[in-house]
Amino acid sequence: MTAPKKEHQEKIADFRNSMADAIERARYFDETTVLTSRGKRVAVLVGMDFYERALAALGEQRVLVDSTAARDVNAARNITES
């Protein structure tokens, strides 16, 4: 049996100020950071090794998205929602 993984929890607003620390914890110490919004757990930052193992365990593949295209889609969503 493996040891429990350390998990940090931060509000999204606070995470913006400590993102580098959270990335360092994920990258070098294999610790996750759970992001919360209004007390609800909404996202998680994990290390790449953990992410790749999770994809393999689930039998899923990743498809890289062009970041420019993603920004264009988000901009279009904002226009249509206004």
Secondary structure, DSSP 8 states (H G I E B T S, - for coil): ------EEEEEHHHHHHHHHHHHHHHHHH--EEEEEETTEEEEEE--HHHHHHHHHHHT-------HHHHHHHHHHHHHHH-
